[in-house]
Amino acid sequence: MSQWLTLLQKETLEMWRNFKWIWVPITFILLGVKEPLTSYYMPQILDAVGGLPEGAVIQIPTPSAAEVLITGLGQYTTLGVLIIVLTTMGIIASERKSGVAAMILVKPVSFQSFVTAKWAGSALLMWISFFIGYLATWYYTGFLFEWIPFDQFLQTYFFYALWLTVILTITVFCSAALMSPGIAGFISLAAAIVISLVSNTLSNWFEWSPAQLTAYANEVLIGQGISDHSLPAGILAVVCIIVLLSLSVLIFRKKELAA
Amino acid sequence: MSLIQISGLKKQFQGTEVIKGLDFSLDKGKCIALLGPNGAGKTTTLRMLSGLMNPTEGKITFTEAKKGEDIRGLIGYLPQFPVFYDWMTGLEFLSYVGRLAGLSAKEAKERSLELLELVGILDAKNRKTAKYSGGMKQRLGIAQALIHRPQLIMLDEPVSALDPIGRREVLDLLEGLKKETTILFSTHILSDAEEVCDEILFLHNGKIVESGTMTELRERHQQAKIDLFFRGKAVQYAHFLETHEVTQSVMLEGNRVSIFVKDIAIARRAFLQAIAEQNWPLEKFEVSSMTLEDVFMKVVRK
């Protein structure tokens, strides 16, 4: 356990030294907050920028708070996913490529700890950044539109974070299985896109897909309550995470460290 | 007493056999050189011993390891090109590795400072490893191999990348380490092996072609040999020496002629006489013993 904590501490320190603890939360705030701000100030912005003929009447229906929050959350499943993949794809692959993984793993370090500590480090960064970003979005939406109950905020945070964790775990898996960070990133992104696309278009067949968690979260926001399918979908997401992590350890252990 | 035993060790890469069956054991407290030309399989052998590579066949047994014990705790390994986290300082890296090897935070730091002092880079302890020179990286690499007081340290070409001064210092360091631990180091530089090591393993084309202590090797390959050093090129005198009845073979190298002879006493008399009579510009006359280089050449050419 103390070895695992040492490994985790190294991960968090590294993310501090290369400023990930600063730029990732800031990006997550900007991604989310953009939505309530632009929705609220759109008429004024159009007015100020001008370019509309004299006498034109701008009528933009004021969106509901839930709609604003859902669009804001949409940013996290697109650009947010991109950021998660980009910051995680090299986590194992690049250390192996440079040879520093071999320097560490000739010491009595368990492969399991090595991989899971890396996963935990980047998951921590993602959970915290997403929490701060989403909290800011929730605050501005409440401030400018209507306040969404805080327990709904927490529920939706949990659902989205679980889906994002699945994507993060896919990325860690690719990073453990492949030599090149670039290819690992590409495959992770492709996998995330394909899973969401298939689950969303064929939603009747994929009610338990972890990607559907985001849809269930949105239902919470528009007042439909927590869907019955969210529990199996959540369990499936956790199972996916555990299976992918175990596979990562297995593959990483089998691969020879020295090229 | 043997510390580690290797039997029938083989390694294949995509069907080509790189290591073709090694059998040897390393004695405790000795310094052993793994010697061989480039591509002989030195690095592959060390990687298999350190656990970074799995042997295709064969067994590596640590005599003192308990059942199920992680042997990585008993060995320290320095790869040919050590790499570090470049955002860490030297001290941070050593402490980190020390903690991973099971030391407490306090022990790890004390041991790190002690080792930085030993390898002579204590001044650079708070500098990022990205800013270290090649020699400093090599020293930090040696320090990280020693951090958990392993029973065996394995160094892959520890001095090949260093300048003469750095080489001298690392060799002196190894000399000092011999008292504390068993050392196995690979090199293709013969004089380094000759200087530091008690025992030598010659690796050639994935096989051990010769092994033993320096004295044993000399005795086994002993051949009477006289070296003549001339002022200027030696080629014009070679003919006389080659055709002399006592000569077996002659090797010419710039201003040096090495003559392998049947009988040292006869040859000495005959050559000294010739030198005196023909007034050769001789600088040095040496009745020499076999060097490691001679053994190496002989063994590799076989």
Interface residues (C-beta under 8 A of the other chain):
Chain A: S2 Q3 T6 L7 K10 E14 R17 N18 S98 G99 V100 A102 M103 I104 L105 V106 K107 P108 V109 E256 L257 A258
Chain B: R47 S50 G51 L52 M53 N54 D70 R72 G73 I75 G76 Y77 P79 F81 P82 V83 F84 Y85 W87 Y96 V97 R99 L100 A101 G102 Q144 H148
